[in-house]
Amino acid sequence: MPKGNTRASTKEIKSIPIVRFALIMAAVTAVLAFIFALIFALPMGMMAVIPRETMPFWGYPWSPLVFGIFAIIMWPLFAFVIGFISYAIFALIYNFLAPKIGGIRLELE
């Protein structure tokens, strides 16, 4: 809704640059995956100091620590690659459908 004397204009997104969109969205997804991996790795690191007798299902006492480090490194990498592919497909589909059914309309001031 316009406020005061400002006049809002409606703009339509007619197409999305595929590679640029996929890169920025994949980067955001990778950052979020890194944050979640840090949260996940914290209890894994704490489990590494628990005596082996209390956790026979792990096999090696350092297994949780390795799994946590693996999560910190690999989750963002996987999220970036899968995110890039997914968002590129999204942009392709959007660019195909937007001219036919209309694009997303934004109200800008």
N, CA, C and O atoms as CSV, one atom per row, in Angstrom:
chain,resi,resn,atom,element,x,y,z
A,1,MET,N,N,0.836,-1.177,0.000
A,1,MET,CA,C,0.000,0.000,0.000
A,1,MET,C,C,0.880,1.239,0.000
A,1,MET,O,O,1.845,1.317,0.760
A,2,PRO,N,N,0.558,2.194,-0.834
A,2,PRO,CA,C,1.320,3.440,-0.859
A,2,PRO,C,C,1.111,4.231,0.423
A,2,PRO,O,O,0.007,4.259,0.966
A,3,LYS,N,N,2.161,4.870,0.906
A,3,LYS,CA,C,2.079,5.691,2.107
A,3,LYS,C,C,2.412,7.122,1.738
A,3,LYS,O,O,3.387,7.369,1.028
A,4,GLY,N,N,1.631,8.046,2.201
A,4,GLY,CA,C,1.898,9.457,1.948
A,4,GLY,C,C,1.805,9.800,0.474
A,4,GLY,O,O,0.892,9.362,-0.227
A,5,ASN,N,N,2.774,10.600,0.010
A,5,ASN,CA,C,2.777,11.043,-1.378
A,5,ASN,C,C,3.559,10.115,-2.303
A,5,ASN,O,O,3.637,10.368,-3.506
A,6,THR,N,N,4.131,9.060,-1.768
A,6,THR,CA,C,4.885,8.144,-2.631
A,6,THR,C,C,3.919,7.359,-3.501
A,6,THR,O,O,2.839,6.959,-3.066
A,7,ARG,N,N,4.333,7.154,-4.719
A,7,ARG,CA,C,3.480,6.441,-5.661
A,7,ARG,C,C,4.097,5.072,-5.937
A,7,ARG,O,O,5.261,4.970,-6.324
A,8,ALA,N,N,3.312,4.038,-5.737
A,8,ALA,CA,C,3.806,2.682,-5.955
A,8,ALA,C,C,3.600,2.299,-7.409
A,8,ALA,O,O,2.598,2.662,-8.024
A,9,SER,N,N,4.541,1.576,-7.942
A,9,SER,CA,C,4.397,1.063,-9.297
A,9,SER,C,C,4.517,-0.455,-9.252
A,9,SER,O,O,5.270,-1.014,-8.455
A,10,THR,N,N,3.769,-1.093,-10.109
A,10,THR,CA,C,3.797,-2.544,-10.173
A,10,THR,C,C,4.719,-2.974,-11.300
A,10,THR,O,O,4.565,-2.536,-12.439
A,11,LYS,N,N,5.665,-3.822,-10.984
A,11,LYS,CA,C,6.607,-4.366,-11.963
A,11,LYS,C,C,6.435,-5.878,-11.999
A,11,LYS,O,O,6.099,-6.507,-10.996
A,12,GLU,N,N,6.671,-6.443,-13.168
A,12,GLU,CA,C,6.553,-7.888,-13.329
A,12,GLU,C,C,7.919,-8.480,-13.660
A,12,GLU,O,O,8.650,-7.958,-14.502
A,13,ILE,N,N,8.247,-9.570,-12.989
A,13,ILE,CA,C,9.486,-10.287,-13.301
A,13,ILE,C,C,9.196,-11.157,-14.517
A,13,ILE,O,O,8.484,-12.156,-14.423
A,14,LYS,N,N,9.753,-10.768,-15.654
A,14,LYS,CA,C,9.468,-11.477,-16.905
A,14,LYS,C,C,10.384,-12.668,-17.106
A,14,LYS,O,O,9.979,-13.665,-17.704
A,15,SER,N,N,11.617,-12.581,-16.614
A,15,SER,CA,C,12.536,-13.716,-16.688
A,15,SER,C,C,13.572,-13.592,-15.577
A,15,SER,O,O,13.791,-12.514,-15.025
A,16,ILE,N,N,14.196,-14.708,-15.266
A,16,ILE,CA,C,15.207,-14.763,-14.221
A,16,ILE,C,C,16.519,-15.201,-14.870
A,16,ILE,O,O,16.542,-16.208,-15.576
A,17,PRO,N,N,17.620,-14.461,-14.645
A,17,PRO,CA,C,18.910,-14.931,-15.167
A,17,PRO,C,C,19.305,-16.230,-14.451
A,17,PRO,O,O,19.518,-16.238,-13.239
A,18,ILE,N,N,19.397,-17.301,-15.197
A,18,ILE,CA,C,19.486,-18.646,-14.624
A,18,ILE,C,C,20.733,-18.835,-13.758
A,18,ILE,O,O,20.617,-19.196,-12.587
A,19,VAL,N,N,21.905,-18.601,-14.307
A,19,VAL,CA,C,23.143,-18.883,-13.567
A,19,VAL,C,C,23.285,-17.952,-12.367
A,19,VAL,O,O,23.650,-18.395,-11.278
A,20,ARG,N,N,23.006,-16.687,-12.558
A,20,ARG,CA,C,23.141,-15.717,-11.458
A,20,ARG,C,C,22.184,-16.050,-10.315
A,20,ARG,O,O,22.574,-16.033,-9.147
A,21,PHE,N,N,20.927,-16.354,-10.655
A,21,PHE,CA,C,19.929,-16.718,-9.650
A,21,PHE,C,C,20.343,-17.998,-8.924
A,21,PHE,O,O,20.288,-18.071,-7.697
A,22,ALA,N,N,20.758,-19.003,-9.692
A,22,ALA,CA,C,21.142,-20.279,-9.090
A,22,ALA,C,C,22.359,-20.113,-8.177
A,22,ALA,O,O,22.423,-20.737,-7.118
A,23,LEU,N,N,23.321,-19.281,-8.576
A,23,LEU,CA,C,24.517,-19.072,-7.752
A,23,LEU,C,C,24.189,-18.406,-6.421
A,23,LEU,O,O,24.631,-18.873,-5.371
A,24,ILE,N,N,23.421,-17.327,-6.452
A,24,ILE,CA,C,23.135,-16.616,-5.207
A,24,ILE,C,C,22.263,-17.459,-4.284
A,24,ILE,O,O,22.485,-17.483,-3.074
A,25,MET,N,N,21.277,-18.146,-4.842
A,25,MET,CA,C,20.411,-18.975,-4.010
A,25,MET,C,C,21.168,-20.176,-3.446
A,25,MET,O,O,20.949,-20.559,-2.297
A,26,ALA,N,N,22.051,-20.768,-4.240
A,26,ALA,CA,C,22.855,-21.892,-3.757
A,26,ALA,C,C,23.816,-21.432,-2.665
A,26,ALA,O,O,24.057,-22.163,-1.705
A,27,ALA,N,N,24.364,-20.233,-2.802
A,27,ALA,CA,C,25.259,-19.700,-1.773
A,27,ALA,C,C,24.507,-19.476,-0.464
A,27,ALA,O,O,25.020,-19.797,0.609
A,28,VAL,N,N,23.303,-18.932,-0.546
A,28,VAL,CA,C,22.486,-18.731,0.659
A,28,VAL,C,C,22.160,-20.079,1.301
A,28,VAL,O,O,22.230,-20.224,2.521
A,29,THR,N,N,21.809,-21.053,0.483
A,29,THR,CA,C,21.502,-22.390,0.983
A,29,THR,C,C,22.725,-23.011,1.658
A,29,THR,O,O,22.594,-23.661,2.695
A,30,ALA,N,N,23.904,-22.818,1.083
A,30,ALA,CA,C,25.132,-23.360,1.671
A,30,ALA,C,C,25.441,-22.700,3.014
A,30,ALA,O,O,25.886,-23.372,3.945
A,31,VAL,N,N,25.211,-21.404,3.122
A,31,VAL,CA,C,25.436,-20.714,4.398
A,31,VAL,C,C,24.485,-21.257,5.465
A,31,VAL,O,O,24.899,-21.504,6.598
A,32,LEU,N,N,23.228,-21.442,5.110
A,32,LEU,CA,C,22.271,-22.011,6.064
A,32,LEU,C,C,22.663,-23.432,6.455
A,32,LEU,O,O,22.559,-23.802,7.625
A,33,ALA,N,N,23.110,-24.226,5.497
A,33,ALA,CA,C,23.555,-25.591,5.793
A,33,ALA,C,C,24.766,-25.577,6.722
A,33,ALA,O,O,24.880,-26.433,7.599
A,34,PHE,N,N,25.666,-24.620,6.540
A,34,PHE,CA,C,26.832,-24.499,7.420
A,34,PHE,C,C,26.398,-24.180,8.850
A,34,PHE,O,O,26.929,-24.750,9.803
A,35,ILE,N,N,25.441,-23.278,8.998
A,35,ILE,CA,C,24.934,-22.932,10.334
A,35,ILE,C,C,24.297,-24.153,10.987
A,35,ILE,O,O,24.552,-24.433,12.158
A,36,PHE,N,N,23.470,-24.881,10.239
A,36,PHE,CA,C,22.846,-26.089,10.787
A,36,PHE,C,C,23.893,-27.153,11.116
A,36,PHE,O,O,23.750,-27.869,12.107
A,37,ALA,N,N,24.940,-27.265,10.300
A,37,ALA,CA,C,26.002,-28.239,10.558
A,37,ALA,C,C,26.758,-27.889,11.837
A,37,ALA,O,O,27.127,-28.780,12.602
A,38,LEU,N,N,26.991,-26.596,12.074
A,38,LEU,CA,C,27.648,-26.192,13.321
A,38,LEU,C,C,26.797,-26.575,14.528
A,38,LEU,O,O,27.309,-27.072,15.531
A,39,ILE,N,N,25.498,-26.338,14.417
A,39,ILE,CA,C,24.588,-26.694,15.512
A,39,ILE,C,C,24.585,-28.206,15.721
A,39,ILE,O,O,24.564,-28.680,16.857
A,40,PHE,N,N,24.605,-28.952,14.633
A,40,PHE,CA,C,24.613,-30.411,14.707
A,40,PHE,C,C,25.942,-30.935,15.250
A,40,PHE,O,O,25.957,-31.909,16.002
A,41,ALA,N,N,27.046,-30.308,14.883
A,41,ALA,CA,C,28.374,-30.793,15.265
A,41,ALA,C,C,28.678,-30.570,16.744
A,41,ALA,O,O,29.496,-31.288,17.318
A,42,LEU,N,N,28.042,-29.602,17.357
A,42,LEU,CA,C,28.322,-29.322,18.769
A,42,LEU,C,C,28.044,-30.535,19.658
A,42,LEU,O,O,28.931,-30.936,20.411
A,43,PRO,N,N,26.856,-31.132,19.605
A,43,PRO,CA,C,26.652,-32.328,20.436
A,43,PRO,C,C,27.528,-33.510,19.995
A,43,PRO,O,O,27.893,-34.349,20.819
A,44,MET,N,N,27.861,-33.578,18.711
A,44,MET,CA,C,28.745,-34.654,18.242
A,44,MET,C,C,30.129,-34.519,18.879
A,44,MET,O,O,30.729,-35.515,19.284
A,45,GLY,N,N,30.626,-33.302,18.964
A,45,GLY,CA,C,31.915,-33.071,19.609
A,45,GLY,C,C,31.876,-33.389,21.092
A,45,GLY,O,O,32.843,-33.914,21.643
A,46,MET,N,N,30.765,-33.077,21.740
A,46,MET,CA,C,30.632,-33.386,23.161
A,46,MET,C,C,30.537,-34.894,23.380
A,46,MET,O,O,31.017,-35.406,24.391
A,47,MET,N,N,29.920,-35.605,22.437
A,47,MET,CA,C,29.811,-37.059,22.567
A,47,MET,C,C,31.171,-37.735,22.437
A,47,MET,O,O,31.354,-38.849,22.928
A,48,ALA,N,N,32.117,-37.085,21.789
A,48,ALA,CA,C,33.436,-37.680,21.592
A,48,ALA,C,C,34.205,-37.835,22.904
A,48,ALA,O,O,35.123,-38.652,22.981
A,49,VAL,N,N,33.851,-37.074,23.928
A,49,VAL,CA,C,34.561,-37.169,25.203
A,49,VAL,C,C,33.874,-38.116,26.185
A,49,VAL,O,O,34.384,-38.346,27.281
A,50,ILE,N,N,32.731,-38.661,25.803
A,50,ILE,CA,C,32.029,-39.619,26.661
A,50,ILE,C,C,32.766,-40.958,26.578
A,50,ILE,O,O,33.152,-41.372,25.485
A,51,PRO,N,N,32.966,-41.633,27.689
A,51,PRO,CA,C,33.672,-42.927,27.653
A,51,PRO,C,C,32.977,-43.931,26.732
A,51,PRO,O,O,31.751,-43.952,26.618
A,52,ARG,N,N,33.785,-44.753,26.085
A,52,ARG,CA,C,33.281,-45.713,25.098
A,52,ARG,C,C,32.311,-46.716,25.722
A,52,ARG,O,O,31.376,-47.158,25.053
A,53,GLU,N,N,32.507,-47.071,26.948
A,53,GLU,CA,C,31.653,-48.065,27.606
A,53,GLU,C,C,30.199,-47.604,27.681
A,53,GLU,O,O,29.285,-48.429,27.691
A,54,THR,N,N,29.987,-46.309,27.732
A,54,THR,CA,C,28.620,-45.800,27.824
A,54,THR,C,C,27.956,-45.668,26.460
A,54,THR,O,O,26.742,-45.479,26.375
A,55,MET,N,N,28.748,-45.766,25.386
A,55,MET,CA,C,28.202,-45.651,24.024
A,55,MET,C,C,28.748,-46.774,23.139
A,55,MET,O,O,29.540,-46.503,22.236
A,56,PRO,N,N,28.350,-48.009,23.371
A,56,PRO,CA,C,28.915,-49.106,22.584
A,56,PRO,C,C,28.495,-49.075,21.114
A,56,PRO,O,O,29.138,-49.712,20.279
A,57,PHE,N,N,27.451,-48.361,20.793
A,57,PHE,CA,C,26.944,-48.349,19.413
A,57,PHE,C,C,27.802,-47.516,18.471
A,57,PHE,O,O,27.636,-47.615,17.255
A,58,TRP,N,N,28.711,-46.701,18.991
A,58,TRP,CA,C,29.535,-45.863,18.116
A,58,TRP,C,C,30.741,-46.600,17.557
A,58,TRP,O,O,31.227,-46.239,16.485
A,59,GLY,N,N,31.225,-47.592,18.225
A,59,GLY,CA,C,32.380,-48.327,17.716
A,59,GLY,C,C,33.691,-47.708,18.167
A,59,GLY,O,O,34.445,-48.347,18.902
A,60,TYR,N,N,33.977,-46.510,17.758
A,60,TYR,CA,C,35.203,-45.808,18.140
A,60,TYR,C,C,34.812,-44.544,18.894
A,60,TYR,O,O,33.814,-43.907,18.556
A,61,PRO,N,N,35.578,-44.177,19.898
A,61,PRO,CA,C,35.202,-42.997,20.680
A,61,PRO,C,C,35.240,-41.701,19.882
A,61,PRO,O,O,34.539,-40.753,20.236
A,62,TRP,N,N,36.030,-41.628,18.827
A,62,TRP,CA,C,36.139,-40.398,18.046
A,62,TRP,C,C,35.136,-40.351,16.888
A,62,TRP,O,O,35.117,-39.377,16.134
A,63,SER,N,N,34.304,-41.384,16.736
A,63,SER,CA,C,33.336,-41.414,15.630
A,63,SER,C,C,32.405,-40.202,15.597
A,63,SER,O,O,32.215,-39.619,14.529
A,64,PRO,N,N,31.814,-39.799,16.734
A,64,PRO,CA,C,30.931,-38.623,16.674
A,64,PRO,C,C,31.659,-37.363,16.233
A,64,PRO,O,O,31.102,-36.541,15.504
A,65,LEU,N,N,32.899,-37.211,16.673
A,65,LEU,CA,C,33.679,-36.031,16.297
A,65,LEU,C,C,33.938,-36.013,14.793
A,65,LEU,O,O,33.797,-34.974,14.147
A,66,VAL,N,N,34.315,-37.154,14.241
A,66,VAL,CA,C,34.551,-37.249,12.798
A,66,VAL,C,C,33.262,-36.970,12.040
A,66,VAL,O,O,33.274,-36.273,11.025
A,67,PHE,N,N,32.151,-37.511,12.529
A,67,PHE,CA,C,30.863,-37.285,11.881
A,67,PHE,C,C,30.483,-35.808,11.925
A,67,PHE,O,O,29.947,-35.281,10.950
A,68,GLY,N,N,30.752,-35.135,13.043
A,68,GLY,CA,C,30.466,-33.706,13.149
A,68,GLY,C,C,31.322,-32.874,12.213
A,68,GLY,O,O,30.824,-31.945,11.576
A,69,ILE,N,N,32.607,-33.199,12.123
A,69,ILE,CA,C,33.495,-32.481,11.197
A,69,ILE,C,C,33.074,-32.732,9.754
A,69,ILE,O,O,33.078,-31.819,8.928
A,70,PHE,N,N,32.711,-33.976,9.459
A,70,PHE,CA,C,32.214,-34.319,8.128
A,70,PHE,C,C,30.979,-33.478,7.789
A,70,PHE,O,O,30.842,-32.994,6.666
A,71,ALA,N,N,30.080,-33.308,8.768
A,71,ALA,CA,C,28.870,-32.511,8.539
A,71,ALA,C,C,29.220,-31.057,8.247
A,71,ALA,O,O,28.634,-30.449,7.351
A,72,ILE,N,N,30.169,-30.492,8.989
A,72,ILE,CA,C,30.545,-29.088,8.787
A,72,ILE,C,C,31.120,-28.872,7.390
A,72,ILE,O,O,30.880,-27.833,6.775
A,73,ILE,N,N,31.867,-29.833,6.891
A,73,ILE,CA,C,32.491,-29.691,5.574
A,73,ILE,C,C,31.536,-30.063,4.445
A,73,ILE,O,O,31.421,-29.336,3.458
A,74,MET,N,N,30.856,-31.187,4.590
A,74,MET,CA,C,30.100,-31.739,3.464
A,74,MET,C,C,28.690,-31.170,3.311
A,74,MET,O,O,28.231,-30.990,2.183
A,75,TRP,N,N,27.990,-30.882,4.406
A,75,TRP,CA,C,26.626,-30.368,4.272
A,75,TRP,C,C,26.568,-29.100,3.431
A,75,TRP,O,O,25.744,-29.023,2.519
A,76,PRO,N,N,27.413,-28.097,3.701
A,76,PRO,CA,C,27.358,-26.901,2.847
A,76,PRO,C,C,27.719,-27.197,1.394
A,76,PRO,O,O,27.134,-26.621,0.476
A,77,LEU,N,N,28.675,-28.087,1.187
A,77,LEU,CA,C,29.065,-28.440,-0.180
A,77,LEU,C,C,27.912,-29.115,-0.925
A,77,LEU,O,O,27.585,-28.738,-2.050
A,78,PHE,N,N,27.305,-30.107,-0.290
A,78,PHE,CA,C,26.158,-30.780,-0.905
A,78,PHE,C,C,25.000,-29.803,-1.113
A,78,PHE,O,O,24.338,-29.826,-2.150
A,79,ALA,N,N,24.764,-28.948,-0.123
A,79,ALA,CA,C,23.671,-27.978,-0.237
A,79,ALA,C,C,23.905,-27.031,-1.400
A,79,ALA,O,O,22.966,-26.678,-2.112
A,80,PHE,N,N,25.159,-26.614,-1.601
A,80,PHE,CA,C,25.462,-25.715,-2.712
A,80,PHE,C,C,25.222,-26.403,-4.051
A,80,PHE,O,O,24.564,-25.843,-4.927
A,81,VAL,N,N,25.749,-27.605,-4.213
A,81,VAL,CA,C,25.621,-28.316,-5.493
A,81,VAL,C,C,24.160,-28.641,-5.797
A,81,VAL,O,O,23.667,-28.353,-6.888
A,82,ILE,N,N,23.480,-29.236,-4.837
A,82,ILE,CA,C,22.076,-29.597,-5.052
A,82,ILE,C,C,21.224,-28.341,-5.190
A,82,ILE,O,O,20.305,-28.304,-6.007
A,83,GLY,N,N,21.520,-27.309,-4.398
A,83,GLY,CA,C,20.794,-26.049,-4.501
A,83,GLY,C,C,20.986,-25.391,-5.851
A,83,GLY,O,O,20.026,-24.891,-6.438
A,84,PHE,N,N,22.220,-25.382,-6.358
A,84,PHE,CA,C,22.480,-24.778,-7.665
A,84,PHE,C,C,21.660,-25.479,-8.749
A,84,PHE,O,O,21.014,-24.825,-9.568
A,85,ILE,N,N,21.692,-26.790,-8.749
A,85,ILE,CA,C,20.936,-27.549,-9.757
A,85,ILE,C,C,19.442,-27.281,-9.618
A,85,ILE,O,O,18.760,-27.034,-10.612
A,86,SER,N,N,18.933,-27.328,-8.391
A,86,SER,CA,C,17.501,-27.122,-8.152
A,86,SER,C,C,17.050,-25.724,-8.554
A,86,SER,O,O,16.021,-25.566,-9.211
A,87,TYR,N,N,17.813,-24.715,-8.163
A,87,TYR,CA,C,17.419,-23.342,-8.479
A,87,TYR,C,C,17.588,-23.027,-9.959
A,87,TYR,O,O,16.842,-22.210,-10.499
A,88,ALA,N,N,18.550,-23.656,-10.623
A,88,ALA,CA,C,18.679,-23.480,-12.074
A,88,ALA,C,C,17.461,-24.074,-12.781
A,88,ALA,O,O,16.932,-23.478,-13.719
A,89,ILE,N,N,17.022,-25.243,-12.332
A,89,ILE,CA,C,15.813,-25.851,-12.906
A,89,ILE,C,C,14.603,-24.965,-12.630
A,89,ILE,O,O,13.756,-24.774,-13.503
A,90,PHE,N,N,14.523,-24.423,-11.412
A,90,PHE,CA,C,13.425,-23.514,-11.075
A,90,PHE,C,C,13.396,-22.320,-12.019
A,90,PHE,O,O,12.339,-21.961,-12.538
A,91,ALA,N,N,14.564,-21.698,-12.245
A,91,ALA,CA,C,14.630,-20.528,-13.125
A,91,ALA,C,C,14.256,-20.894,-14.558
A,91,ALA,O,O,13.576,-20.122,-15.234
A,92,LEU,N,N,14.689,-22.053,-15.024
A,92,LEU,CA,C,14.314,-22.505,-16.372
A,92,LEU,C,C,12.800,-22.657,-16.503
A,92,LEU,O,O,12.202,-22.202,-17.478
A,93,ILE,N,N,12.194,-23.297,-15.517
A,93,ILE,CA,C,10.738,-23.490,-15.550
A,93,ILE,C,C,10.026,-22.149,-15.465
A,93,ILE,O,O,9.051,-21.916,-16.180
A,94,TYR,N,N,10.511,-21.257,-14.588
A,94,TYR,CA,C,9.901,-19.932,-14.471
A,94,TYR,C,C,9.985,-19.187,-15.794
A,94,TYR,O,O,8.995,-18.612,-16.247
A,95,ASN,N,N,11.164,-19.192,-16.420
A,95,ASN,CA,C,11.340,-18.489,-17.693
A,95,ASN,C,C,10.470,-19.080,-18.794
A,95,ASN,O,O,10.073,-18.368,-19.716
A,96,PHE,N,N,10.175,-20.349,-18.710
A,96,PHE,CA,C,9.298,-20.986,-19.691
A,96,PHE,C,C,7.833,-20.613,-19.446
A,96,PHE,O,O,7.090,-20.357,-20.394
A,97,LEU,N,N,7.421,-20.583,-18.179
A,97,LEU,CA,C,6.011,-20.361,-17.851
A,97,LEU,C,C,5.616,-18.891,-17.732
A,97,LEU,O,O,4.469,-18.549,-18.019
A,98,ALA,N,N,6.515,-18.025,-17.324
A,98,ALA,CA,C,6.171,-16.617,-17.087
A,98,ALA,C,C,5.557,-15.940,-18.307
A,98,ALA,O,O,4.569,-15.224,-18.142
A,99,PRO,N,N,6.076,-16.119,-19.520
A,99,PRO,CA,C,5.433,-15.470,-20.666
A,99,PRO,C,C,4.031,-16.021,-20.959
A,99,PRO,O,O,3.189,-15.321,-21.522
A,100,LYS,N,N,3.793,-17.254,-20.581
A,100,LYS,CA,C,2.510,-17.897,-20.885
A,100,LYS,C,C,1.414,-17.558,-19.873
A,100,LYS,O,O,0.274,-17.292,-20.252
A,101,ILE,N,N,1.766,-17.570,-18.581
A,101,ILE,CA,C,0.745,-17.353,-17.557
A,101,ILE,C,C,0.962,-16.080,-16.754
A,101,ILE,O,O,0.150,-15.754,-15.888
A,102,GLY,N,N,2.025,-15.366,-17.021
A,102,GLY,CA,C,2.320,-14.126,-16.300
A,102,GLY,C,C,3.340,-14.371,-15.208
A,102,GLY,O,O,3.339,-15.414,-14.554
A,103,GLY,N,N,4.201,-13.403,-15.024
A,103,GLY,CA,C,5.253,-13.525,-14.024
A,103,GLY,C,C,4.813,-13.017,-12.667
A,103,GLY,O,O,3.664,-12.616,-12.481
A,104,ILE,N,N,5.729,-13.038,-11.731
A,104,ILE,CA,C,5.479,-12.526,-10.388
A,104,ILE,C,C,5.428,-11.011,-10.466
A,104,ILE,O,O,6.292,-10.384,-11.079
A,105,ARG,N,N,4.418,-10.427,-9.847
A,105,ARG,CA,C,4.272,-8.965,-9.839
A,105,ARG,C,C,4.681,-8.429,-8.482
A,105,ARG,O,O,4.264,-8.934,-7.439
A,106,LEU,N,N,5.507,-7.396,-8.520
A,106,LEU,CA,C,5.982,-6.742,-7.308
A,106,LEU,C,C,5.496,-5.307,-7.292
A,106,LEU,O,O,5.483,-4.630,-8.320
A,107,GLU,N,N,5.099,-4.855,-6.127
A,107,GLU,CA,C,4.693,-3.463,-5.980
A,107,GLU,C,C,5.868,-2.709,-5.371
A,107,GLU,O,O,6.243,-2.955,-4.225
A,108,LEU,N,N,6.444,-1.794,-6.139
A,108,LEU,CA,C,7.626,-1.046,-5.718
A,108,LEU,C,C,7.283,0.416,-5.486
A,108,LEU,O,O,6.441,0.987,-6.179
A,109,GLU,N,N,7.939,1.007,-4.513
A,109,GLU,CA,C,7.721,2.429,-4.239
A,109,GLU,C,C,8.914,3.222,-4.693
A,109,GLU,O,O,8.932,4.445,-4.552
